[in-house]
Amino acid sequence: MSWLAFGGNLRCVGEITDSWFQAGVVLTSGVNSVFVLGYSGTIMVHLGWIGGVVGLVLATAISLYANMLVAKLHEFRGKRHIRYRDLAAEIYGRKAYYLTWALQYVNLFMINIGFLILGASSLKACYVLFVEEVTMKLPYFTAIAGFVCILFAISTPNLSSLRVWLACSTILSLIYIVVASVLAAKDGMNAPPRDYSIHGTTAGKIFSIIGASSNLMFAFNTGMVPEIQATLRQPAVENMLKALYFQFTIGVVPMYAIIFIGYWAYGASASTYLLSNVSGPVWVKAAANISAFLQSVIALHIFASPAYEYMDTKFKITGGAFELKSLTFRIVARGGYLVISSTVSALLPFLGDFESLTGALSTFPLTFILASHMYLVAKKSSLSSLQQSWLWLNVVFFSCMSIAATVAAIRLIVVDSKKYHVFADV
């Protein structure tokens, strides 16, 4: 989730002063967002040890390659392209601008649903620690999480207001990753032999494996490389490549650690929210859950900011952030956006299914299909026939994966909806 801690994508184009290391650290923070607490349950449980380990390594390498292709096109035709949709329009024409724009906004909306589900899960896990008779169900916590996000969105008018919160986001990430990893490792050392088999019917396993493969790609990508690269000082391409190398080497270590430790400790019973599995001192678990909740609120705001920016621009909202007109508009527009997001999150709170659907509908097309084809079109004259064949293979393969993953994700949502019903307490 590489964009979540990056406050620079909407800054003035003149403010291109960031170093590659700064971008790399931010990318690393994004990879280790609160979503990492779910990957043991949404990836490893459906792939097992061999499939999970091999899949993560391959997803890391493939994602690095795809992002490098996009990074190398940043200065296409002699100018810098600060948005993915601008780059697509430069290569294909104006229609591609709107298609890419739609894919990006679908991607961000789906990611926000995931943050709301995780924020609600963290609140519920904290609530369970202190209440013996549990009466509140997950949808209530989703409503609370949505309300807090609305308050944060209203009081934080733009990304420039987020600078101090971005540092907080990094600290909060460290808290829940360290706590979850340590407590899970302790549980694993004291637990009897675990069940690492993949459960379900043959058809169910196939669809779950396809969905988990989509989750793998979702874990590393958001389709926002040009927006991040726009803040880097020259040479922008070389600096972005360095940042990507940092992200996909040192940056993935914490994520790998918590995924493998979580699955090793709990096996097939690993939850889609790892802090629900761990045992340990109540105050430690409470601190980790609160950190996860607060991080999800900050991250959601950043991923929702492009939608906020679009609404502000569309309705020509100018003036002071807390003038009556601006404040009223934020309450109505941002509040409405988050009410819709919260309703969807409470209605279908299946985190793994939404990760799969996000990967299928936007991550595959943006990061793999579009990236390979854009590079093919832009660099065709300088590519060998072997390189062109390789890129076409990527386009065809990931197109098939996108279709298969979409079918699998929709099926999983339908199955889970029948199993749990709407507004489930999962």
N, C-alpha and C positions, 0 to 999 in steps of 0.2 A: 504494500500500500504506500507507494513511494511518495505521494504528494502531500500526505496529511499534515506533516509538520513544516511545510514550506510556505511561508507567507509571502513569497516574492513574485509569484506568477502574475499578479495583477498590478504590479508596481509600474511606475513610469519606465518606459523603455530606456531612458537615459541613465537609470540607476543600475547599470550593468557592472557591478563591482565585486560580486561574490567570487571567492576562490573555489577551486575544485574540491578542496577539503571540506569547506563549509557545506557545499552541495552534497558531498558524500555523507557527511554526518546527518544531514537532514533526510537524505534517502534512507539511511540506516534506521533512523527513528521511525520512518514510515513503514518499513518492512516489519518492524517490531511493534506495530500498533496492537490494540486490545484484541484484534482478530487472532493473534497467535495463541490465545487461550482456547481457541476452538479447533485448531488444526489437528490435534491428536485424535479428536472424535470425528471430524469431518473428512479427514484424509487417511490417516493411518488405520483406523478401524475398518475402512472399506478396501484398503489395499494390502494390509498385512506388512510384515517386516520387509520382505524382499521387494514387493511392489512399491511400498512407501519410500524406502531408502533410494531405490533406483529412480523412482518417479521424482523425488525431490532433487536429486543430483541432476537429472536430465532437465527438469523444469528450470533449475538455476542456470544451466548452460544455455538452454534455448532462449530464455528470457533475456539474458545478457546479450546474446547475439542479436535478437530482434530490436532491443533498445539501442544497440550500437548502430544498426542500420538507420534508425530514425535520427540519431544524434549526428550522423555523418551528412544528413540532408539539411541541417540547420541553416547553412548559408547557401542554399540552392539559388542559382542564377544571380549571384552577387549581392544578395540581401539576406538579412537574418529574418527568420520566421518565428514569431514569438508565440504562436498558437498552432496546435495540431491541425485545426481546420483551415488556417491560412496556408499552411504547407500543402495540404491536400488540394486546395483551390489553385495554388500556383502550378501544381503538377497536372491536375486533371481538368480544372475549370470550376466555374461557380457552383454547379450542382453538387460537386463533391464537398464543397464547404458546408452545405446544409446537411448532407448525409453524415459527415464526420461530427458536426455539431450535435446532431440527434444522438449518435452513438455515445458521445462523451456524456451528454446529460442523462441518458438512460443509465450509463455506468455509474455516475455520481449519485443518482437517485437510489439505485439498488444498494450501493455501498452505505448510504445513509440509513437505509432500512436495517442493514446488518449492524450498524453502530447502535441503533435504537434497541434492537433485540439483545445485543450484548450489554448495553447499559441497564436494561430491565433485568437481565439475568444477574448482573452484579448486585443490584439493589435487593432482589429477592434472596440471593445467597447471603447477603449481610443481614437481612431481616430474619431469616431462618436461624441464624446464630444466636439471636437474643429472645426469640419467641418459641415457647414450647408447643403451643397449639397454633399451627399455621392456618390462618383463615384467608389471608390475601393471596390472590393468584397472580400469575405472570402478567395478564393484561392490565391489572391495576398498576403494576410497576412500570409497564410500558407507558401508560398515561402520565405517571409521575416523571419518567425520564423525558418524555416529550415536552412536558410543561417546563422543566428546567432548561431544556434546549431552547425553547421559545424565549424564556427570560434572558438567556445568554445571547441569543441572536439579536434581541432588541437592544440590549445594553452594549453590544459590540458591533458598531455600525459597519466597520470595514476591516480588511486584513491588517492594515497598519496598526489597528488597536490590539492586535493579537500577539505582538512581539513578546511580551512578558509571559503570556500563556503558552507560547511555543516552548520556552525553557521549562515551564511547569510540566508540559506534556512529556518531555524527555525524562524528567525525574519520576513522574508517575509510572511511565513504562518500565523503568528500572525496578521500581518497587514491586509491581505485580509479577514481573518475569522472575525476579530473584526469589520472591516468596513462593510462587507456584512451583518453581523448579526444586527448591530445597525441600519443601513439604512433600512433594510428589516423590522425590528420591528417598526421603525417610519412609514414606508409606511403602514404597517398592521393596526396600530392604527388609521390612518387617512383614510383608504379605506372603501368603502361600503362593504356589505356582499359578500363573495367570493363564487365561484363555486368549490366545492370539489368533484363533481361527476366524475366517470371514463367514459370517452367518447369513442365512437367507436362501431362497430358492435359486436355481441356476439363472433364471431370467432376472431376478432381483439383484443378484450379485453383479451381473453384467451391467445393468443400469447404474448400480451404485459405483462400480469401478469407473464408468464413463463420467459420472458426476464428480467423483473424487479427483479425476484427472483434470477436470475443469477447475476444481478448487485449487489445484496445484498452480495453475497459471494465474488464477485470481490472486494468489498469495504474493506474487512478485510484481504485478503490473497494474497500472491505472490508466495507461494511454495518455500521460501528461508530460512526456519527456520534453517536447519543445517549450512548454510553458516554464519548466524548471530551468532549462538551458538558456532561456532568454535573460536570466539574471547574472549569468557568468561573464567574467571579464575575458577579453581576448587572450589567447586563441580559444574561442568558445568550444570548438569541436574537440580539441585535445583535452581541454579541461573537463568537458562532460564525460569523455571516455574514461578519464582518471576517476571521476566521481562514480561512474558505473562499476569500474573495477573494484573500487572500495566497497560499494554497496553489495556486490555479489560475491565478495570474499569475506572480509571481516564483518560486514553488515549482517550476513545471514547466520552467523554463528549463534547468537542468542536464540533466534527463531528455531534453528535446528535443535539446539539443546532442549528447549521446552517441549518441542514436538516429540522428540525421541524419549525424553525422560517421562513425559506424561503417558505415552503409549506403553513404555516398559513397565511403569508402575501399575497401570490399571488394565492393560490389554483391551479386549473387546468391550469392556465396560467404561472405557474412557468417555467422558462427557463432552458435549459440544461447548461446554464452559468449564474448563479444567478446575477452577477454584471451587466448583461444586463437589469435586471428588476428594480434594485434599483434607487431611485431618491435621490438627495442630492447635496451638493456643488461639483462643477466640479473638483476642485483640490483634494478633498478627493477621489472621484471616480477614478480619473486619477491615484492617488497614489496606490490605491488598484489594479487597472488593471495592472499597471507596475510591482507591486509586484508579481501578479499572473503570469505574463509573465516570469519574471526572475526566479521565483521558478520552472516553468515548464522546463526552459532551464537546470537548475542545475539537476533537478530530471531525466530528460531524459538522461543526460550524465551518471548518475549513473546506470540507468537501461540498458543502452547500453554498459556499460563497459565490461560485460562478452563476448559480441560479439567482442569488440575491443581486449580484451585479447586473445581470440581464434585466431583472425587474426594475431596478433603480434607473437603468438607462432607458428602458422602454417607456417608462412613465415620467422621465425627465425629472427625477427627484434630485434637487440640488439644495445648497444651503447647509447650515449647521446640522450636525448629527442629531442634536436634541431640540431642534426647532419643532414646533407643533406638527407641521406638515410632514416632515421627515419621520418623526417619531410615530405618528399615526399610520403612515404608510408601512413602516417596518412591522408594526403590530399586526396590521391586516395581512400584508403580503407574506411576510416570513412566518407569521403565526399560522396562516392558512396552509402554507407549504408543509410546515411541520405537523399540523393536525392531520393532513392527508398521509404523510409518511408514518406517523404514529399509528394511525388507524390500520394501515396495511401491515405494519409490524405486529400489532396485537392480533389482527385477523389471522395471519399465517406466520407464526413465530418459529419457522423452521430454518435455522441459520444455515446449515449445510446446503439445503435446497436452494436458498437465495444466492449463496456463493456460487453454486453450480450454474444457476441461471444468469448471474452477472457475467461469469466467465464465458458462457456460451454466446450471449447476446452482444457483448461489448468487448471483453478482453481478447477473445480470439480474433474478431474482425479488426479491432484497432491495433493491437500490438503485434499480431502475427500475419494476418492476411494482408491488411492494408500496408503495413511496414514493408513486407517483402515485395509487394507489387509496386509500391511507390519507388522503391530503390531500383527495381527492374526498369521501370519507365524512365526514371531520371538519369540512370547511369548506363542505359542499354548500350550506347556506342562504345563504352570503355570496358564492357564485360565480355568475358570469353563465353563460348557456347556452353561450356560446362557450368560456369557460374549462373548463366541464365536458366539452364535446366534445373539447377539446384533451387533457385528462387521460385520457379514455377512449381516445383515439387512441394515447396513450403506452402504456396498459395492453395494448391489443390488439397494437400493433406489437412491443413488447418481449416479449410472450408468444410471438409467432411467432418472433422472433429466438432466444429461449431454446430453443424446441423444435428449430429448425434447427441452432443451435450445438451442442446436445447430440448430435444425430445426426452432425454433422460431426466433433465431437471423438472420439466413440466409433469412428467409421470411421477417423480418423487413427491412433488408438491401435492398432486392429486391423491396419491396413496396416503401421505401423511395427513391430509385434510380429512380423509375418510376414517383414518385411525384415531385421530385426536379431535376432530371436528374443529370448527372455527373458534377463535379466541381460546386456543388450547393453553393449558397450564403445563408446559413441557419442562 
